[in-house]
């Protein structure tokens, strides 16, 4: 099966990124960290800083960002978008992969993403709050059109909306909309951004939470023509040997489904809050993945953010898990930002 983005008008840089992520499979797994350049434990908005770089001398190869409530027009949202643009441009300039998730606020109630009043049926085409939803997509489109590198080229972004939809904690999750409503929302969102608003620097990522079978993973899948990357969020199956076995089995399923469809496979969110286990990086995460012939074909994995000394998912200098992290980072198969990382030229050489 040919491997190419679902956007036939994708920019050359976006096509190169897609090809590079495909080529990574079985060679290197990129390490990612959410909000890595925005803040860390004890600091915020410092130039060219990340907790990961402070520990190992290199930035993460994947830097995650989130739109959150900034898709709602207003002065505060505008300031946040400016900050996101600045840091995303910096991440791209380092050679990193830029990803954006979207903890969208409930478009019906105005509440946050944990406001579980059903909203999906109301924002579909022709429904009561569809215009409001389109306004938020306009903000995303404007942002993506403005996201350019130092040479004026549009920066490619992996866009991961409606993540963990098979859970029960966000308004777009399974209990609050039907299968058909979720699929219609996904398809409309992509078609609006790509076909109506002319956004051509996105790769689209579908990322359920924990699943028990291929059929369950695909239950709300919008179709191969609407997805570039098969992602998976998993925080719950990495705390004991029996859970880790199920975790690896899920990654095998993920990689096989991606291979069958000509897509990219990624562990789009994972981690252990607080990282109380000093050997967690090697013993619970890296070694189980890299030692499995199928699971090791992931293109990247991303851990969540470092907010403070209690809520964090990556080490900082002096953290008890630093030794384990450094052993993982020192493995040549673990991708960090360095001179060997070239995701955008189209060379596809990751041997």
LINBELNOR-V727333 format. One record per residue. N is the residue number from 0. RES is the residue in one letter. SS is DSSP state (A for helix, B for strand, O for the rest). NEAR is the number of other ideal C-beta (glycine too) atoms within 12 Angstrom. Layout:
N_RES_SS_NEAR + N_RES_SS_NEAR
//
This chain:
0_X_O_11 + 1_X_O_12 + 2_X_O_26 + 3_X_O_25 + 4_X_O_39 + 5_X_O_37 + 6_X_O_30 + 7_X_O_13 + 8_X_O_19 + 9_X_O_27 + 10_X_O_31 + 11_X_A_19 + 12_X_A_32 + 13_X_A_40 + 14_X_A_31 + 15_X_A_27 + 16_X_A_46 + 17_X_A_39 + 18_X_A_33 + 19_X_A_35 + 20_X_A_46 + 21_X_A_34 + 22_X_A_27 + 23_X_A_37 + 24_X_O_33 + 25_X_O_22 + 26_X_O_25 + 27_X_O_35 + 28_X_B_40 + 29_X_B_45 + 30_X_B_51 + 31_X_B_46 + 32_X_B_48 + 33_X_B_44 + 34_X_O_39 + 35_X_O_48 + 36_X_O_41 + 37_X_O_32 + 38_X_B_27 + 39_X_B_35 + 40_X_O_30 + 41_X_O_18 + 42_X_B_22 + 43_X_B_20 + 44_X_O_19 + 45_X_O_18 + 46_X_O_13 + 47_X_O_18 + 48_X_O_26 + 49_X_O_45 + 50_X_A_41 + 51_X_A_45 + 52_X_A_33 + 53_X_A_28 + 54_X_A_37 + 55_X_A_33 + 56_X_O_15 + 57_X_O_31 + 58_X_O_38 + 59_X_B_45 + 60_X_O_43 + 61_X_B_53 + 62_X_B_45 + 63_X_B_52 + 64_X_B_44 + 65_X_B_34 + 66_X_O_35 + 67_X_A_28 + 68_X_A_27 + 69_X_A_30 + 70_X_A_35 + 71_X_O_27 + 72_X_O_19 + 73_X_O_14 + 74_X_A_11 + 75_X_A_14 + 76_X_A_24 + 77_X_A_20 + 78_X_A_14 + 79_X_A_25 + 80_X_A_31 + 81_X_A_19 + 82_X_A_25 + 83_X_A_40 + 84_X_A_30 + 85_X_A_22 + 86_X_A_37 + 87_X_A_39 + 88_X_A_29 + 89_X_A_31 + 90_X_A_42 + 91_X_A_39 + 92_X_A_24 + 93_X_A_33 + 94_X_O_30 + 95_X_O_44 + 96_X_B_52 + 97_X_B_50 + 98_X_B_50 + 99_X_B_45 + 100_X_B_36 + 101_X_O_39 + 102_X_O_31 + 103_X_O_39 + 104_X_O_30 + 105_X_O_30 + 106_X_O_36 + 107_X_O_27 + 108_X_O_19 + 109_X_O_17 + 110_X_O_17 + 111_X_O_20 + 112_X_O_32 + 113_X_O_19 + 114_X_O_23 + 115_X_O_23 + 116_X_O_24 + 117_X_O_27 + 118_X_O_36 + 119_X_A_38 + 120_X_A_26 + 121_X_A_26 + 122_X_A_37 + 123_X_O_31 + 124_X_O_21 + 125_X_O_14 + 126_X_O_23 + 127_X_O_16 + 128_X_O_26 + 129_X_A_25 + 130_X_A_17 + 131_X_A_25 + 132_X_A_36 + 133_X_A_26 + 134_X_A_22 + 135_X_A_34 + 136_X_A_36 + 137_X_A_23 + 138_X_A_32 + 139_X_A_40 + 140_X_A_31 + 141_X_A_24 + 142_X_A_39 + 143_X_A_37 + 144_X_A_22 + 145_X_A_24 + 146_X_O_38 + 147_X_B_22 + 148_X_O_25 + 149_X_O_10 + 150_X_O_12 + 151_X_O_12 + 152_X_O_21 + 153_X_B_32 + 154_X_O_45 + 155_X_O_42 + 156_X_B_51 + 157_X_B_48 + 158_X_B_45 + 159_X_B_44 + 160_X_O_43 + 161_X_O_46 + 162_X_O_41 + 163_X_O_33 + 164_X_O_39 + 165_X_O_34 + 166_X_O_28 + 167_X_O_16 + 168_X_O_21 + 169_X_O_35 + 170_X_O_38 + 171_X_O_46 + 172_X_O_29 + 173_X_A_27 + 174_X_A_19 + 175_X_A_30 + 176_X_O_32 + 177_X_O_20 + 178_X_A_19 + 179_X_A_16 + 180_X_A_29 + 181_X_A_36 + 182_X_A_27 + 183_X_A_29 + 184_X_A_38 + 185_X_A_36 + 186_X_A_29 + 187_X_A_30 + 188_X_A_41 + 189_X_A_36 + 190_X_A_25 + 191_X_A_29 + 192_X_A_38 + 193_X_A_33 + 194_X_A_20 + 195_X_A_16 + 196_X_O_26 + 197_X_O_21 + 198_X_O_37 + 199_X_O_31 + 200_X_O_42 + 201_X_B_47 + 202_X_B_49 + 203_X_B_45 + 204_X_B_47 + 205_X_B_48 + 206_X_B_43 + 207_X_B_39 + 208_X_O_32 + 209_X_O_29 + 210_X_O_35 + 211_X_O_16 + 212_X_O_19 + 213_X_A_23 + 214_X_A_14 + 215_X_A_22 + 216_X_A_36 + 217_X_O_27 + 218_X_O_21 + 219_X_O_36 + 220_X_O_32 + 221_X_O_31 + 222_X_O_20 + 223_X_A_24 + 224_X_A_21 + 225_X_A_36 + 226_X_O_41 + 227_X_O_44 + 228_X_B_44 + 229_X_B_44 + 230_X_B_50 + 231_X_B_46 + 232_X_B_41 + 233_X_B_44 + 234_X_O_27 + 235_X_O_23 + 236_X_O_29 + 237_X_O_38 + 238_X_O_24 + 239_X_O_16 + 240_X_A_14 + 241_X_A_12 + 242_X_A_20 + 243_X_A_30 + 244_X_A_18 + 245_X_A_24 + 246_X_A_33 + 247_X_A_33 + 248_X_A_28 + 249_X_A_40 + 250_X_A_43 + 251_X_A_28 + 252_X_A_31 + 253_X_A_46 + 254_X_A_35 + 255_X_A_25 + 256_X_A_33 + 257_X_A_39 + 258_X_A_23 + 259_X_A_18 + 260_X_A_30 + 261_X_O_24 + 262_X_O_39 + 263_X_B_46 + 264_X_B_43 + 265_X_B_46 + 266_X_B_46 + 267_X_B_43 + 268_X_B_37 + 269_X_B_45 + 270_X_O_37 + 271_X_O_33 + 272_X_O_24 + 273_X_O_25 + 274_X_O_38 + 275_X_O_16 + 276_X_O_24 + 277_X_O_21 + 278_X_O_22 + 279_X_A_34 + 280_X_A_41 + 281_X_A_27 + 282_X_A_27 + 283_X_A_34 + 284_X_A_43 + 285_X_A_36 + 286_X_A_24 + 287_X_A_33 + 288_X_A_40 + 289_X_A_30 + 290_X_O_18 + 291_X_O_25 + 292_X_O_16 + 293_X_O_24 + 294_X_A_36 + 295_X_A_29 + 296_X_A_34 + 297_X_O_49 + 298_X_O_48 + 299_X_B_45 + 300_X_B_50 + 301_X_B_50 + 302_X_B_43 + 303_X_O_32 + 304_X_O_35 + 305_X_O_38 + 306_X_O_23 + 307_X_O_18 + 308_X_O_18 + 309_X_O_12 + 310_X_O_20 + 311_X_O_33 + 312_X_O_42 + 313_X_O_51 + 314_X_O_39 + 315_X_O_31 + 316_X_O_23 + 317_X_O_14 + 318_X_O_31 + 319_X_O_20 + 320_X_O_35 + 321_X_A_26 + 322_X_A_22 + 323_X_A_29 + 324_X_A_42 + 325_X_A_25 + 326_X_A_24 + 327_X_A_36 + 328_X_A_35 + 329_X_O_21 + 330_X_O_25 + 331_X_O_16 + 332_X_O_27 + 333_X_B_39 + 334_X_B_37 + 335_X_B_40 + 336_X_O_37 + 337_X_O_24 + 338_X_O_9 + 339_X_O_22 + 340_X_O_34 + 341_X_O_25 + 342_X_O_42 + 343_X_O_32 + 344_X_O_18 + 345_X_O_20 + 346_X_O_16 + 347_X_O_23 + 348_X_O_16 + 349_X_O_26 + 350_X_O_12
//
